[in-house]
């Protein structure tokens, strides 16, 4: 790795999977099948959730908002990045993008 690279010593991504249920619960399982996020989110409205503990974790004095849509057995997500975003905001939202960005929608589990 390039020693000038800020991410040179970063841990690689860990294997995990995502789930969502008919009742509107969603989250992640680690490689061992354990739920790793504890369902830590707050429903803002019919298609938006917020992650208050992640805002606090990154020292961000605002909400991390993610819009979602469920269609059949798939869920898609869109992180709402504020127009004005300082370093703490960018770090907090980088977490959200890493959690929700991807080419494939999440698939429903039992």
Contact map, one row per residue, 1 for C-alpha under 8 A:
11101001000000000000000000000000000000000000000000000000000000000000000000000000000000000000000000000000000000
11111001000000000000000000000000000000000000000000000000000000000000000000000000000000000000000000000000000000
11111101000000000000000000000000000000000000000000000000000000000000000000000000000000000000000000000000000000
01111101000000000000000000000000000000000000000000000000000000000000000000000000000000000000000000000000000000
11111111000000000000000000000000000000000000000000000000000000000000000000000000000000000000000000000000000000
00111111100000000000000000000000000000000000000000000000000000000000000000000000000000000000000000000000000000
00001111110000000000000000000000000000000000000000000000000000000000000000000000000000000000000000000000000000
11111111110000000000000000000000000000000000000000000000000000000000000000000000000000000000000000000000000000
00000111111000000000000000000000000000000000000000000000000000000000000000000000000000000000000000000000000000
00000011111100000000000000000000000000000000000000000000000000000000000000000000000000000000000000000000000000
00000000111110000000000000000000000000000000000000000000000000000000000000000000000000000000000000000000000000
00000000011111000000000000000000000000000000000000000000000000000000000000000000000000000000000000000000000000
00000000001111100000000000000000000000000000000000000000000000000000000000000000000000000000000000000000000000
00000000000111110000000000000110000000000000000000000000000000000000000000000000000000000000000000000000000000
00000000000011111000000000000110000000000000000000000000000000000000000000000000000000000000000000000000000000
00000000000001111100000000011110000000000000000000000000000000000000000000000000000000000000000000000000000000
00000000000000111110000000011110000000000000000000000000000000000000000000000000000000000000000000000000000000
00000000000000011111000001111000000000000000000000000000000000000000000000000000000000000000000000000000011000
00000000000000001111100001111000000000000000000000000000000000000000000000000000000000000000000000000000011110
00000000000000000111110111100000000000000000000000000000000000000000000000100000000000000000000000000000011110
00000000000000000011111111000000000000000000000000000000000000000000000000000000000000000000000000000000000111
00000000000000000001111110000000000000000000000000000000000000000000000000000000000000000000000000000000000000
00000000000000000000111110000000000000000000000000000000000000000000000000000000000000000000000000000000000000
00000000000000000001111111000000000000000000000000000000000000000000000000000000000000000000000000000000000000
00000000000000000001111111100000000000100000000000000000000000000000000000000000000000000000000000000000000000
00000000000000000111100111110000000000100000000000000000000000000000000000000000000000000000000000000000000000
00000000000000000111000011111000001111100000000000000000000000000000000000000000000000000000000000000000000000
00000000000000011110000001111100001110000000000000000000000000000000000000000000000000000000000000000000000000
00000000000000011110000000111111111110000000000000000000000000000000000000000000000000000000000000000000000000
00000000000001111000000000011111111100000000000000000000000000000000000000000000000000000000000000000000000000
00000000000001111000000000001111110000000000000000000000000000000000000000000000000000000000000000000000000000
00000000000000000000000000001111110000000000000000000000000000000000000000000000000000000000000000000000000000
00000000000000000000000000001111111000000000000000000000000000000000000000000000000000000000000000000000000000
00000000000000000000000000001111111100000000000000000000000000000000000000000000000000000000000000000000000000
00000000000000000000000000111100111111000000000000000000000000000000000000000000000000000000000000000000000000
00000000000000000000000000111100011111000000000000000000000000000000000000000000000000000000000000000000000000
00000000000000000000000000111000001111110000000000000000000000000000000000000000000000000000000000000000000000
00000000000000000000000000100000001111110000000000000000000000000000000000000000000000000000000000000000000000
00000000000000000000000011100000000011111000000000000000000000000000000000000000000000000000000000000000000000
00000000000000000000000000000000000011111100000000111000000000000000000000000000000000000000000000000000000000
00000000000000000000000000000000000000111110000011111000000000000000000000000000000000000000000000000000000000
00000000000000000000000000000000000000011111000011110000000000000000000000000000000000000000000000000000000000
00000000000000000000000000000000000000001111110111000000000000000000000000000000000000000000000000000000000000
00000000000000000000000000000000000000000111111111000000000000000000000000000000000000000000000000000000000000
00000000000000000000000000000000000000000011111110000000000000000000000000000000000000000000000000000000000000
00000000000000000000000000000000000000000011111100000000000000000000000000000000000000000000000000000000000000
00000000000000000000000000000000000000000001111110000000000000000011100000000000000000000000000000000000000000
00000000000000000000000000000000000000000011111111000000000000001111000000000000000000000000000000000000000000
00000000000000000000000000000000000000001111101111100000000000001111000000000000000000000000000000000000000000
00000000000000000000000000000000000000001111000111110000000000111100000000000000000000000000000000000000000000
00000000000000000000000000000000000000011100000011111110000000111000000000000000000000000000000000000000000000
00000000000000000000000000000000000000011100000001111111000000110000000000000000000000000000000000000000000000
00000000000000000000000000000000000000011000000000111111100000000000000000000000000000000000000000000000000000
00000000000000000000000000000000000000000000000000111111110000010000000000000000000000000001000000000000000000
00000000000000000000000000000000000000000000000000111111111111110000000000000000000000000001000000000000000000
00000000000000000000000000000000000000000000000000011111111110000000000000000000000000000000000000000000000000
00000000000000000000000000000000000000000000000000001111111100000000000000000000000000000000000000000000000000
00000000000000000000000000000000000000000000000000000111111100000000000000000000000000011011000000000000000000
00000000000000000000000000000000000000000000000000000011111110000000000000000000000000010000000000000000000000
00000000000000000000000000000000000000000000000000000011111111100000000000000000000000011001000000000000000000
00000000000000000000000000000000000000000000000000000011001111100000000000000000000000001000000000000000000000
00000000000000000000000000000000000000000000000000000010000111110000000000000000000000001000000000000000000000
00000000000000000000000000000000000000000000000001110010000111111000000000000000000000000000000000000000000000
00000000000000000000000000000000000000000000000001110110000001111100000000000011100000000001100100000000000000
00000000000000000000000000000000000000000000000111100000000000111110000000000011100000000000000000000000000000
00000000000000000000000000000000000000000000000111000000000000011111000000001111000000000000000100000000000000
00000000000000000000000000000000000000000000001110000000000000001111100000001111000000000000000000000000000000
00000000000000000000000000000000000000000000001110000000000000000111110000111100000000000000000000000000000000
00000000000000000000000000000000000000000000001000000000000000000011111000111000000000000000000000000000000000
00000000000000000000000000000000000000000000000000000000000000000001111111110000000000000000000000000000000000
00000000000000000000000000000000000000000000000000000000000000000000111111100000000000000000000000000000000000
00000000000000000000000000000000000000000000000000000000000000000000011111000000000000000000000000000000000000
00000000000000000000000000000000000000000000000000000000000000000000011111100000000000000000000000000000001100
00000000000000000000000000000000000000000000000000000000000000000000011111110000000000000000000000000000111100
00000000000000000001000000000000000000000000000000000000000000000001111011111000000000000000000000000000111100
00000000000000000000000000000000000000000000000000000000000000000001110001111100000000000000000000000000110000
00000000000000000000000000000000000000000000000000000000000000000111100000111110000000000000000000011000100000
00000000000000000000000000000000000000000000000000000000000000000111000000011111000000000000000000011000000000
00000000000000000000000000000000000000000000000000000000000000011110000000001111100000000000100110011000000000
00000000000000000000000000000000000000000000000000000000000000011110000000000111110000000000000000000000000000
00000000000000000000000000000000000000000000000000000000000000011000000000000011111010000000100000000000000000
00000000000000000000000000000000000000000000000000000000000000000000000000000001111110000000000000000000000000
00000000000000000000000000000000000000000000000000000000000000000000000000000000111110000000000000000000000000
00000000000000000000000000000000000000000000000000000000000000000000000000000000011111000000000000000000000000
00000000000000000000000000000000000000000000000000000000000000000000000000000000111111111100000000000000000000
00000000000000000000000000000000000000000000000000000000000000000000000000000000000111111100000000000000000000
00000000000000000000000000000000000000000000000000000000000000000000000000000000000011111110000000000000000000
00000000000000000000000000000000000000000000000000000000011100000000000000000000000011111111000000000000000000
00000000000000000000000000000000000000000000000000000000010111000000000000000000000011111111100000000000000000
00000000000000000000000000000000000000000000000000000000000000000000000000000000000011111111110000000000000000
00000000000000000000000000000000000000000000000000000000010000000000000000000000000000111111111000000000000000
00000000000000000000000000000000000000000000000000000110010100010000000000000000000000011111111100000000000000
00000000000000000000000000000000000000000000000000000000000000010000000000000010100000001111111110000000000000
00000000000000000000000000000000000000000000000000000000000000000000000000000000000000000111111111000000000000
00000000000000000000000000000000000000000000000000000000000000000000000000000000000000000011111111100000000000
00000000000000000000000000000000000000000000000000000000000000010100000000000010000000000001111111111000000000
00000000000000000000000000000000000000000000000000000000000000000000000000000010000000000000111111111000000000
00000000000000000000000000000000000000000000000000000000000000000000000000000000000000000000011111111000000000
00000000000000000000000000000000000000000000000000000000000000000000000000000000000000000000001111111000000000
00000000000000000000000000000000000000000000000000000000000000000000000000001110000000000000000111111100000000
00000000000000000000000000000000000000000000000000000000000000000000000000001110000000000000000111111110000000
00000000000000000000000000000000000000000000000000000000000000000000000000000000000000000000000000011111100000
00000000000000000000000000000000000000000000000000000000000000000000000000000000000000000000000000001111100000
00000000000000000000000000000000000000000000000000000000000000000000000000000000000000000000000000000111110000
00000000000000000000000000000000000000000000000000000000000000000000000001111000000000000000000000000111111000
00000000000000000111000000000000000000000000000000000000000000000000000001110000000000000000000000000001111100
00000000000000000111000000000000000000000000000000000000000000000000000011100000000000000000000000000000111110
00000000000000000011100000000000000000000000000000000000000000000000000011100000000000000000000000000000011111
00000000000000000011100000000000000000000000000000000000000000000000000000000000000000000000000000000000001111
00000000000000000000100000000000000000000000000000000000000000000000000000000000000000000000000000000000000111
